[in-house]
Amino acid sequence: MSVSDSDDSGSLNSMLHVRASELYPKKVLIETQESASIPSPFAPLSGESIEHISRVTEGVLAMSNYRVYFQRSGKDGKGDFNIPFGLIECVEIKELFHIYFQCKDARTYQ
């Protein structure tokens, strides 16, 4: 933008037409061979984008810019969890293969 453009009255109004999605663009998932074959386990919310997805021993673990989502391999849906980042108080890695999520509402996920 040049100096002469800043003097125009129209240039000040141009910022009023910027959408929030343009200010904060979604990150693109860097796909590996493994992540390309994994379908998204949940429907993203408006403004949400999946940043990491991988298979783990018991299912699929996905992380977006809003939440951590774990889906078990079984079709019953029991044991799936969906944790928004604002609810997480503490994350601990124990025994090399276990992640513990302690939430602000006193729930614990392993």
N, C-alpha and C positions, 0 to 999 in steps of 0.2 A: 504494500500500500504506500503510495507516495504522499508527500505533504499536501499536494493539491487535492487528493482524494479525501483527506481528513477534514478539509474545509467545507465539503458538501454537506448539506443538511440530511441528504439521503443516506449517507454512510453511517450516521448515528442510529438511524432506524433499522439498518440492516441486521443489527444484533438482536432485534426483537423477533426475527423470523428464524432463529436458530433453534432447532429441536434438541431436546435433551439427549436423544439418541446420537446426534451428531457431535455433541460435546463429549460424551462418554461412549465411544464405539465399543462394540462387543469384541472380546478377544477371540482370535481364531484358534480352535483346537488343533494343536500340532499332532497330526495323526501318525501313528506308527503302524506297523503291520498288524499288531495285536488290536489296537484301539479302532482301526478301520472296520474290523469285523464285529465289533460290539455295538449293538443298537442302544440308543439312549434309554435308560431305565425309567425316566420320568419326562413329563412335558415341561419344558422350561417356562418360567413366568416371564412377563414382559420385562425386558432389560436384563434378563439372566442368560448367561452363556456357560456351557460346560467347558471347564478348563483342563480337567484330567479325568480319564476313565480307564479302568483296567480290571482284569479278572483277578480274583483272589481265590484262595482255596475253597471257600464256601459260597461264592457268588460273584457279584460285580460291585465295585466301589467306584463311585463317581463324585467329583468335587466340582462345584460351580463357583461363581463369584458370590453366591448367596448361601449355599448349604453344602453339607456332606450327606450323601445318600448311599445306603448299602442295601442291596437286593440279594436275598438268598437264592440259591439255584432252584429250590423247590417251587412248585406252582402255588402252594398254599398261602404265601404272603406273610406267614408268621415269621417274626424275627427281622423283618425289614425295618430300617429306621431312616428317618429324615430329620436331620438336625440343622437348623439355621445357625449361622455363625454367631449371631447375637446372643444365642442361648448357651453357647459353650463357655465354660469357666476355665477348664483345665484339660489338657491333652497329655497323656503319658504313654510312652512306648515301653512295654515290659516284655521280658522273655523273648526278645527279638522278633516275634511274630504276632504280638498282640498290641492293639491300640486301645487305650481306655479313654473314653470321652466322659468327663464329669460336667454336668449341666448345672445352670444356676437354679433350676427348679428341683434339685436334689436327685435327678435321674442319672444313672450311670449306664453307659453302653460299652460293650467289649467287642 
